């Protein structure tokens, strides 16, 4: 399942550089996560790095983009060759 940033985001800029897939970018008002690029850091780390560094805990699992660990790993391989 991809991750989503809620409107509690304070635009602190710490999550974006931590994403190994470049899935996080500045949206119109808050940071956003591209579900096509988000692998929850599967293939890179044991836990999502954006969640680890977020000071306001506004990054959650996106119920609209549910994926298994196998699907996330396949997406990782597709993104990173």
Secondary structure by P-SEA (a helix, b strand, c coil): cbbbbccccccccccccccccccccccccbbbbcccccccccccccccccccccccccccccccccccaaaaaaaaaaaac
